[in-house]
Structure formats: structure tokens, C-alpha cells
Amino acid sequence: MSKPDPVPRPTSGDDALAHIFLGEEGLQDPSPYYRYMREEAPMHRSANGAIFLSQYDDCREVLRDNRLGKSTTNESLLSSGDPEAAQVRKDQQMKAVEENHAASMLFLNPPAHTRQRALVSRAFTPRRVEVLRASIRTLAEGMVDEFVEAGGGDLLDALAFPLPVAVIGTMVGVPEADWPQFRSLITATAAGLEPAATADDLREGYAAHAVVRSYFQDLVAERKANPADDLLSGLIQVADGDDRLSDNEIVAVTTLLFAAGFETTTNMIGNGMGALLRHPDQMARLWNNTSLLNPAVEEMLRWDSPVQLDGRTVLEPAEVAGEPVEVGTRVMTLLGAANRDPKHFEDPECFDITRDEGPPMSFGSGIHYCLGANLARAET
């Protein structure tokens, strides 16, 4: 049985959170700080009033409780307190309202979320993902062959970045010639979502997001005139009686798919390969027994989650971790901490690709469970 490293002794839950999301040590390896949160502050109310949860069952319960939902604000609960960054966030939110940006289902609550997700699911089907598997394998094998022929190099540049863009681009219907621009645009957008994002990071992220929105506005118009066998055409055509997705909603959904599909899968590939390289015994086990591929992917997801936290807001009186909480309270689930909870996973500090203890929390839970989870697993 593996033994975890000695737990660093933060002075408080807030100090541990600062290390996790704003400190270099936590960015490199947050697991000791997550362990502190689980053991010393499993339900921690931070100085700004938000609640942070770190145990698996508590996180899952909150994500499945529809009395808690998505907030209408885009404020950061983990920022360094930069007033300029806070003002940039507020200005962008007002601009989105003025320009009548449609919200994607990621930021909606029922019944609006139920309606949009149901329509999107009619187009983004398991069959569509299954049809893509052969293309994913061909794309991945070609990139790996080039990597080997070049004598090695940076695996992120050779595979983890280009593969998700190629897969999402193929599925949505983005012309191959346009794929390269999305790496920098989505990277900038994602940087603006980081807890430590500066005002400049936010401005660059919002500017990149505007370019992506504009691109998909043009592509939606083109597909309406010339339908194709792709997801974008499917989103345009899908209907529930007289109800259809608006052009604005389709732009929001495709922007979300590109951003989330690229960022999370890139992280999965990079983190997963990093874990295998640091555990050569598990690498050898997988190499000699490819039937372990599926559980290996699940263990990679558990070991180093591509998404580290997910937030909700209390919409009506509810209980969190057995305690009553007020309406308006923000609740953050530390997914990376939940995935190392010894109450749910035996010997959680051990990387074991034969593990079979149920799914990790990496794709969330409840009504906002990641729609593209199966696609991300297929790419990895």
C-alpha cells in the first residue's frame, strides 16, 4: 500500500485553497492540500462566504441536488482579489446581456436547461460518437507515427493539443483549414477562466471568445444554406414539435463544445500520459494487456482530474453536508479532492489501472454531467 507524502500544514482552509489554486506548489501537486481539506475542513466556509466541499459523497450530493443550480454571475470566488479583474468580469457580463448572448446549457437551470439539453442530445447522440471512433483512431495513429518518426518531442504539441481540435472540428463540421486557429483562441479563453486570471488574461480571453462566437455565427449561416452530415447541421435541424434551437443558442452550444472538448481532453491526455510515465509498472501492465485500456482511462481521470472544481448556488433552502445553508450561498465542489477520498476509493494515493470502484467525479454529476464524457474517453 502506498504512503502519501506528509501533509503540509496550512494555517486554515483558506490557506490550503490559496495553495491549491494560486500557489505554485498546489498547481504542481494539489493532492496534499486536498488531503488537508478532506481531513481538517471537509465543509469549509471561506472568508468570502462560499462553501468548499472535498469529500466524494458530499460533492456528489450537491451536484445532484436541484435546489442548487448555476449562478447568473461570472464572479470568481478564488481570485486574488484584484479589483481591476473583478471590474472586467462585470463589464463583460453587462456586454453579454446587451448583445443578447444566449447561455449554453452549462450555465442554465431547469426548465431552460432541460429544454436545451434535450434538443442538443437529439443531435449529439451516442451513435454520432461511435461513428467517430474510427476517425479518432486514424487521427491519433497518424499523429503518433509522426511523433515517433521525428524521434520524439513534446507530446502536448504533437498529440494532446491537435487531436481534440481535429476530433471536435470533424464532428461539428469545421473545415480542416480552420482548425489551427482554434488552439490559440481556446487556450486564451481557458486562461481567462483560471482562478488567478489577471485583468489582461480576462480581456484576452473575452476577445478570443468573441472571435470564436463570430466564427460560429458565420458557420451557422453557411450550414443553413448548405447542410452537411455534421453536428452543426444536426443542431440546426433538430426539433421537438415546433421548438428548435435558435441561431444564438446553436452558437453558444458549439462554442461550449469546442472550448470544453478541447480543454478537458487536452488535460486528460497530458495528465494521463504523465501519470503512466511516473508509474512505469502501470505503463508496462497496460502495454502487455490492452484490455485494461478502459479502466486505465478511468484511473487517469481519477488520479488527475481534467476539471478540478465545479460550483453551484443555493437557489432554495437546502442542506449541504448535513447542514442548512442560506439561499444565495455559493458551494464549490473540489472534484480533485473527491477523487482521492479514502472513504470511496481504497488506497487512493496509489495509481492503479486495475481499479474498479465506480466512476470518478471528474465529469461532474447530476443534470450538468458532461455531455461529451464518452467522446473525451474515446479520444484518450
C-alpha positions in Angstrom: 0.0 0.0 0.0 1.4 3.4 -0.9 2.0 6.0 1.7 1.0 9.6 0.9 3.6 12.4 1.3 3.4 14.2 4.7 0.5 16.6 4.7 1.7 20.2 4.6 0.2 22.2 7.4 -1.7 25.1 6.0 -2.9 27.6 8.7 -6.5 27.3 7.6 -8.8 26.0 4.9 -8.5 29.4 3.1 -4.7 29.0 3.2 -5.0 25.5 1.7 -7.3 26.8 -1.1 -4.8 29.6 -1.8 -2.1 26.9 -2.2 -4.3 24.8 -4.4 -5.4 27.4 -6.9 -3.0 30.3 -6.6 0.3 28.8 -5.4 3.0 27.1 -7.4 3.2 24.0 -5.1 -0.6 23.4 -5.4 -0.5 23.8 -9.2 2.2 21.2 -9.4 0.6 18.8 -7.0 -2.6 19.8 -5.1 -3.1 16.3 -3.5 -1.5 17.1 -0.1 -3.7 20.2 0.2 -6.8 18.3 -0.9 -6.0 15.8 1.8 -5.8 18.6 4.4 -9.2 19.8 3.2 -10.8 16.4 3.5 -9.4 15.7 6.9 -9.5 19.1 8.5 -12.1 21.2 6.7 -14.4 18.8 4.7 -17.1 21.5 4.7 -15.2 24.8 4.7 -16.8 28.2 4.6 -14.3 30.6 3.2 -13.7 34.2 4.1 -15.9 35.3 1.2 -18.8 33.2 2.4 -18.6 30.4 -0.1 -18.6 26.8 1.0 -16.0 24.3 -0.3 -16.6 20.6 -0.2 -13.8 18.0 -0.6 -15.4 14.6 0.2 -16.8 12.4 -2.6 -20.3 11.8 -1.1 -20.8 15.5 -0.2 -19.7 16.6 -3.7 -21.9 14.1 -5.5 -25.0 15.0 -3.3 -24.6 18.8 -4.1 -24.2 18.2 -7.8 -27.3 16.1 -7.9 -29.5 18.4 -5.8 -31.6 20.6 -8.0 -32.2 23.0 -5.1 -28.7 24.2 -6.0 -28.0 25.4 -9.5 -25.9 27.7 -11.7 -25.3 31.3 -10.8 -26.2 34.2 -13.1 -22.9 35.9 -12.3 -19.4 35.1 -13.6 -17.6 36.3 -10.5 -14.6 34.3 -9.3 -14.6 33.0 -5.8 -10.9 32.1 -5.9 -9.3 35.2 -7.4 -6.5 37.1 -5.7 -8.9 40.0 -5.1 -7.7 42.2 -8.0 -10.4 44.9 -8.3 -9.5 45.5 -11.9 -10.1 41.9 -12.8 -13.4 42.0 -11.0 -14.5 45.0 -13.0 -13.5 43.4 -16.3 -15.7 40.4 -15.3 -18.6 42.7 -14.5 -18.2 44.7 -17.7 -18.2 41.5 -19.8 -21.3 40.2 -18.2 -23.1 43.5 -19.0 -21.9 43.4 -22.6 -23.1 39.8 -23.0 -26.6 40.9 -21.8 -26.6 44.0 -24.1 -25.6 41.8 -27.1 -28.2 39.2 -26.2 -25.8 36.3 -26.0 -27.6 33.1 -25.4 -26.4 31.0 -22.5 -25.3 27.5 -23.1 -26.8 24.7 -21.0 -23.7 24.7 -18.8 -25.0 27.9 -17.3 -28.7 27.2 -17.3 -31.1 25.8 -14.7 -34.3 23.8 -15.3 -36.6 24.2 -17.1 -34.4 26.1 -19.6 -31.5 23.7 -19.1 -33.8 20.7 -19.5 -35.2 22.0 -22.8 -31.8 22.9 -24.3 -30.0 19.7 -23.3 -32.9 17.6 -24.6 -32.6 19.3 -28.0 -28.8 19.1 -28.1 -28.9 15.4 -27.1 -31.1 14.6 -30.1 -28.2 15.7 -32.4 -25.2 14.8 -30.2 -26.1 11.1 -29.9 -24.0 8.1 -28.7 -24.2 6.9 -32.3 -22.6 10.0 -33.6 -19.7 9.5 -31.1 -19.5 5.8 -32.0 -19.2 6.7 -35.7 -16.3 9.0 -34.9 -14.2 6.2 -33.2 -12.6 5.1 -36.4 -11.7 8.6 -37.3 -10.3 9.2 -33.8 -8.1 6.2 -34.1 -6.9 7.2 -37.6 -6.1 10.7 -36.5 -4.3 9.6 -33.3 -2.3 6.9 -35.0 -1.2 9.4 -37.7 -0.1 11.9 -35.1 1.7 9.3 -33.0 3.5 8.0 -36.1 4.7 11.5 -36.9 5.9 11.9 -33.3 7.9 8.6 -33.4 9.4 9.4 -36.9 10.5 12.8 -35.5 12.4 11.0 -32.8 10.1 12.2 -30.0 9.4 15.7 -28.8 6.6 17.5 -26.9 3.7 15.1 -26.6 1.3 18.0 -25.9 2.2 19.8 -29.1 2.2 16.5 -31.1 -1.0 14.9 -29.8 -2.7 16.4 -26.8 -3.4 19.8 -28.4 -4.1 18.9 -32.1 -6.1 15.7 -31.6 -9.1 17.2 -29.7 -9.3 20.1 -32.1 -9.3 17.7 -35.1 -11.9 15.5 -33.5 -14.3 18.3 -32.4 -13.7 20.0 -35.7 -14.6 16.9 -37.6 -17.7 16.3 -35.6 -19.0 19.8 -35.6 -18.1 20.4 -39.3 -15.3 23.0 -39.0 -13.2 22.9 -42.2 -9.8 21.4 -41.6 -8.0 24.6 -42.8 -9.6 26.4 -39.9 -8.5 24.0 -37.2 -5.1 25.6 -36.3 -6.6 28.9 -35.2 -8.7 27.3 -32.5 -5.8 26.2 -30.4 -4.7 29.7 -29.5 -8.3 31.0 -29.3 -9.5 28.3 -26.9 -6.2 28.4 -24.9 -6.8 32.2 -24.4 -10.4 31.6 -23.5 -9.5 28.9 -20.9 -6.7 31.1 -19.4 -9.4 33.7 -18.6 -11.3 31.1 -16.5 -8.3 30.4 -14.2 -8.7 31.5 -10.6 -5.5 33.5 -10.8 -6.5 35.2 -14.1 -5.4 38.8 -14.3 -7.4 41.6 -15.9 -5.2 41.2 -19.0 -5.9 37.4 -19.1 -9.6 38.1 -18.9 -9.5 40.7 -21.6 -7.6 38.4 -23.9 -10.0 35.5 -23.0 -13.1 37.5 -23.7 -11.6 38.8 -27.0 -10.8 35.2 -28.1 -14.3 34.1 -27.1 -15.8 36.9 -29.3 -13.7 35.6 -32.3 -15.0 32.1 -31.8 -18.6 33.3 -31.5 -18.3 35.3 -34.6 -16.8 32.3 -36.5 -19.7 30.1 -35.5 -22.2 32.7 -36.3 -20.9 32.7 -39.9 -20.7 28.9 -40.0 -24.3 28.5 -38.8 -25.4 30.8 -41.6 -23.4 28.8 -44.1 -24.8 25.5 -42.9 -28.3 26.7 -43.0 -27.8 27.4 -46.7 -25.7 24.3 -47.3 -26.5 21.5 -44.8 -23.9 18.7 -44.3 -23.6 15.4 -42.4 -22.2 17.0 -39.3 -23.2 18.0 -35.8 -23.8 21.7 -36.6 -26.3 20.7 -39.3 -27.9 18.4 -36.8 -28.3 21.1 -34.3 -29.9 23.4 -36.9 -32.3 20.7 -38.0 -33.3 19.1 -34.6 -36.7 19.9 -33.3 -39.2 18.9 -30.6 -42.5 19.7 -32.2 -42.3 23.4 -33.1 -39.5 24.0 -30.7 -36.0 24.5 -32.2 -32.7 25.8 -31.1 -32.2 29.5 -32.1 -29.2 30.5 -34.0 -27.9 32.3 -30.9 -28.3 29.0 -28.9 -26.5 27.0 -31.6 -23.6 29.4 -31.4 -23.5 29.1 -27.6 -23.6 25.3 -27.8 -20.9 24.9 -30.5 -18.7 27.4 -28.7 -19.1 25.4 -25.5 -18.4 22.1 -27.2 -15.2 23.4 -28.8 -13.9 25.1 -25.6 -14.8 22.3 -23.2 -14.0 19.5 -25.6 -10.6 20.9 -26.4 -9.5 21.9 -22.9 -10.7 18.9 -20.9 -9.4 16.3 -23.4 -6.0 18.0 -23.8 -5.7 17.9 -20.0 -6.8 14.2 -19.9 -4.2 13.2 -22.5 -1.4 15.2 -20.9 -2.2 14.2 -17.3 -2.8 10.6 -18.2 0.4 10.2 -20.0 2.2 12.0 -17.2 0.7 9.5 -14.7 1.8 6.5 -16.8 5.3 7.8 -17.3 5.6 8.3 -13.5 4.3 4.8 -12.8 6.3 2.6 -15.3 4.9 -0.6 -13.7 1.4 0.5 -14.7 2.6 1.5 -18.1 4.1 -2.0 -18.6 0.9 -3.6 -17.3 -1.2 -1.7 -19.9 1.3 -2.3 -22.7 1.0 -6.1 -22.0 -2.7 -6.1 -21.6 -4.7 -3.7 -23.7 -8.0 -5.0 -22.2 -7.1 -2.7 -19.3 -7.4 0.4 -21.5 -10.9 1.4 -20.3 -10.1 1.0 -16.6 -6.8 2.8 -17.2 -8.6 5.8 -18.7 -10.9 5.9 -15.6 -7.9 5.8 -13.3 -6.2 8.6 -15.2 -9.4 10.6 -14.8 -9.5 9.9 -11.1 -5.8 10.4 -10.5 -5.5 13.9 -12.0 -8.9 15.2 -13.0 -9.0 17.5 -16.1 -11.6 19.6 -14.2 -10.7 20.4 -10.6 -13.8 22.0 -9.3 -17.5 22.7 -10.1 -19.7 25.3 -8.5 -23.4 25.7 -7.6 -25.5 28.4 -6.0 -28.2 27.6 -3.4 -31.5 28.5 -5.1 -33.9 27.5 -2.4 -33.4 26.4 1.3 -31.3 23.2 1.3 -28.8 21.2 3.3 -25.1 20.9 2.4 -23.1 18.1 4.1 -26.0 17.8 6.5 -26.1 21.4 7.5 -28.7 24.0 6.4 -27.5 26.8 4.1 -29.0 30.1 3.1 -30.3 30.9 -0.4 -27.6 32.6 -2.4 -24.7 30.7 -0.9 -22.1 29.6 -3.4 -21.0 26.0 -3.0 -17.8 24.7 -4.7 -17.1 21.0 -5.1 -13.4 20.1 -5.2 -13.5 17.3 -7.7 -9.8 16.5 -7.5 -10.2 16.1 -3.7 -13.3 13.9 -4.1 -11.4 11.6 -6.4 -8.8 10.9 -3.7 -11.3 10.3 -0.9 -10.3 7.1 1.0 -14.0 6.7 2.0 -14.8 6.0 -1.6 -11.5 4.7 -3.1 -9.3 2.2 -1.5 -5.7 3.4 -1.1 -6.5 6.5 -3.2 -2.9 7.7 -3.3 -2.0 4.6 -5.3 -2.2 4.9 -9.2 -3.7 1.5 -10.1 -5.2 0.9 -13.6 -6.9 -2.2 -12.5 -9.1 -0.3 -10.0 -12.8 -1.0 -10.2 -14.6 1.2 -7.7 -17.0 3.1 -9.8 -16.5 6.3 -11.8 -14.5 9.3 -10.5 -16.2 12.7 -10.1 -14.1 14.2 -13.0 -17.1 14.8 -15.3 -19.4 16.0 -12.6 -22.7 14.5 -11.7 -26.4 15.3 -11.9 -28.1 17.2 -14.7 -24.9 19.0 -15.6 -22.9 15.8 -16.1 -20.6 16.4 -19.0 -22.4 15.7 -22.3 -19.2 14.9 -24.1 -17.8 12.5 -21.5 -17.9 9.5 -23.8 -16.2 11.4 -26.6 -13.4 12.5 -24.3 -12.9 8.9 -23.1 -12.8 7.8 -26.7 -10.1 10.3 -27.6 -8.0 9.3 -24.6 
